[in-house]
């Protein structure tokens, strides 16, 4: 059974992946280990009270561990796993695909869709810039294709950056057909590049996603701005106004100063990318919440990204039933 299908009182004996780990202090001066364990469908918390130092060496972020215990209600935090045992998972005792979340579309299909979209960009300078990132010979492409889009909130898994940026760019392309004043090529290029700073802001290995020192010290927007600016400076004769338009999209795509953008969107193209990016992130949060929804439930827990509990008209069903449908 997957985590999302577990009911209160269920006996658990399976392999899960460690998503988060934190040593916390107790009132008597001791420490306990707070874990977040999960599979590709959902996560759940657990606490280690005994042999904390030994378990902490095993339960590192990204490690598959075999756990046994019982799912019980926690008054403050919903359900949690009351652990009996935790040990390193033996090789061959699990399928990594059951543990690691991923996009609904295959990366092969997303790459094909990306190539189709890239072929529609007519501006010569933008085509050269996009080829420097997405070209088959680019050293950046393999990293971009594999990178996550976030650590927690949306598309926080392998290929998440490609999934998110492609969906934003496809939305921008479609809406540009309605608003003729929008420079479609600039908007599409900006949408594909808006989150490129995440290549430097996140370290990704297996299922573990962590902020890098550069991500913590500088932030993904400045990192993305400087990366794209350096690429533009290497392209001889790149139009200065086009460069300014794309860089403005990257700097302003969070939409406001309080959300981390050093400048608010001041062009049609930047405004369009911001709203499509925000929409993509929020809808991605619904995907995340639905994966966490217990079997038979319609309402999620309160989520700070959408500012409410999410409602799903149909009760959550097992992943096998989804795939069969």
N, C-alpha and C positions, 0 to 999 in steps of 0.2 A: 504494500500500500504506500501511496505517496503521502507526504505530510498533510497536504490540503484535504485528504480524505479521512484523516484520523478524527475520531470522536472522543469526547471526554471519557476517561476511564480506560481507554485502549491500552493494551500492553504493546510495547514497542521493542523490537529487536531487529535492527537494520543498520545499514551504513548511511551516514549523513556526512555532509561536508561542513567544516567549520567556517562560518561566514564572519563572525566577530568574536573577539575574546578580550576580556578586561578584568584585571585584578582589582577587587574592591575591598575597602576596609570594613571591618566589623566593629561594633561598639567596644568589644573587649580588647581591641588592638590587633586581633588576628586578621587574616585575609580570606576571602573566598573568590572563586573564579566564576565570572558571569560569561556564559557562552550564548551565541546565536548559532543554531544548527539548522540545516535545511537540505532540500533537494531541489529539483527543477520546478517544483510547483509552489513551494512556500517555505517559510522559516519559522522556527519556534525557539523560545529561550530555555535555558537550562542553567542550573547552578551546581558548582562542585564545592563541597564543604570539606572533604577529607582528601589527604594526599594531594594538596593543591599544587605544590611545586612539581611533583612528578607528572600530574595530568597536564599542567601548563606546557611542559616540554613536548607532549604528544599533540595537544589540541591547539595547533598553530593555525592561523588563518589560511584557508585553502586546502587543509589536510582532510582527507576522508577518514572518518573514525567510525568504528562499530560501537553502537550504544544500545543499552537495554534499560528499560524503565517503564514508567506509566505516565500517561498524559493526564494532567489534573488541572482543575480551574485555579487561577490565581486571581484574587480579588482585585488587585491593582492593575495587572498586566494581561488579562485574558488567560488563555491556556499556556501551560509550560510543562516541560518534560521533567519529571522527578527521576533523576538518574539513579540507577543501581550500579552500572558498570560503564566504563568508557576505555577503549583501547584503540591502537592503530589498526586500521582496516587492512586485512591481508590482501596482497596483490591477487587479482583474479576473483575476488569475492564481491565485486560490484561492477556496474556499468557506468562509466563516467558520464555518459549521456543522460542517465537518470538523475544525476546530481547537479549538473551545470545548466542554468537557464540559457535560453537562446531565442533568436527571432523566429516569428512564424514563417517567414519566407526564407528559403535557402540562400546562402551567400552567393551561390552560382547565379540564381535568378536575380538577386539584387545587383550583382555586377553587370549582368546583361542589361538590366533596366538603366543602370548608371551610364553604360556605354551608349545606349540609345539616346539618353538625354544629352550627354556631352556632344553628340554629333549634331545637335540642333543649335549649338552656340555658334554664332556667325562672326562675332568680333575677333579679329586676328590676334590682338594682344591677350584677350581673355582665353582664347583657345591655347595659346602658348603657356599661360599661367596654369591653367587646369591640367595641361599635359605634364607639367613639372610635378604635379601632385599625383594625378591619377593615371598617367601614362604607364603602360606595362613595364617600361624600363626604369621607372622612377623608384628610388629607394624608399620613398614615403608610402607608396601604394600598399605594400604588404602590411605595414603598420596600421595605416588607416583602415584597411579592410578588416583587420582583426580587433581593433580597439573598442572598448566599451564607450557608451555615451555618458555614463555617470557612475557614481559609486553606489547610490541607493535608489534614486527616485524614478528614473525611467531608463529603459534599455541599458540596465547595469549588467551587461553580459557581453561575451565575445560577439563581434560584428554589430554591436549596438550603435556605434558611431556611424557606420555605413547606413544602417537601417534608418536612424533618426535623420541624418543629413539628407539622405536621398528622399525621404518622405516630405521633408520641408521643401526641398528643391522642386519636387513634383507638384506640390501644392502651389508654390510660387509661380511655376510655369503656367499652371492652369488658370490661376487668378489673373496673371498678366494679360491673358487674352481678353479679359473683360475690361481692364483698365488700360487703355491704349497709351496713356501718358507714361506708364512704367517702362523703363528700359529693361526689357526681359533678360537680355544677356547678362547685364550687371546683377540683376536680382538673382538669377539662377546661380551665377558664379559665387555671389556672396552667400547664398544659402548652402552651397556645397562646402564652402570654406569657413563658415561662421564659427564652427566648433573645433577647428583644427588645432587650437591650443591644447586640447585635451590629450593630444599625442605626447605632450611634455608634462602635462599636469597630473596624469595618472600613470601608475605602474601597474601592469596587468600580467599575471602569471597564473595559469589554470583558471580557477574561479575566484581568485583573490584580487581585489581591486583596492589600491591604496593611493593616497595623494603623495606625490613626490615632493622633495624639498622645494623644487622650483614652483610646483603648483601651490604650495602653501605660502611661499615668500612673494610670488609675483601674481599668481592667479591665471586662469586659463585664457582670459580675454587679452591681457598684454602679451602672453606667450604666443597666442595665435596671431596677433597684430604684427609682432616682430618677425615671426616666421614668414608670413605672407609678404611683408615689406621686403625682407631679404631676397625672397624669390623674385619679386618684381624688379628689384634693383639689378638682378643678373640678366634680365631680358632687355636687350638693347632696343632703344626707341619706344619703350612702353609709354603709352599716352598718360600724361600726368593726371588729367581729369578722371580717366577711367580708374587709375590707381587710387585716387582719393575716394572715389565712389565705393569701391570694393572695401577699402580699409575702414571707411566709415561704417559700413554694415557690420564688420567684425567688432568694432569698438562699441557699437550701440545696440547689439542684438538682444541684450537683456532688458532693454527698454527704459530703465530708470537708474539713477545714481544709487538708490538704496538697494537695488538688486545687482549691483556690481559693475554696471556700465559706466565708464568715465565720461560718456556723453550720451544724450538721449537721441533717438532717431530724428534726423533733420531732413531726410529725403524720402521720396515715395518708395524707393527701393528698400531702404533701411527699415521703414515702417512696415512694409509688407513682409520682409523677412522676420522681423521681430514678432509680429502677430502669428505668422505661420509656425515659427519656432516655439512660441508659447503654447499654441494649440497642440502641436506635436508632443510637447512635454507633458501637458495635462492629460491628453488622451493616452499617452504612455503610462501615466500613473493609474488610469483605469485598468489597463492591462495588468499592471503589477498587483493591484488590489484584487482583481478577479482571480488571479493565480493563488492568492493567499486566502481566498474565501473558503470557509469550511463547507463540506458537502451538504447541499440542501439549503444553504443560507442565501438570502437575497441582499442583505445590507452588509457592507464592510465596516471595519472599525473606523473611527474618526481619523481622517488623513489631513495633515497640515498643508500638503501641496494643493489639494483641491478645496480645502477649507470646509469640508463636510464629510459625512459618510457617503460612500458611493452605493448606488442602487442598481442592481442587475435584475432585469425583469424575469429572466429564467434562473432557477436555482443552479448553483454550480454543479457541474457533472464531472465525472472522472475523465482524465485526459484521454484514456482509451476510447471513451464514448465520443469525445470531441473529434478524434481522428477518424473514427468510423463514420461519423456524420459527414 
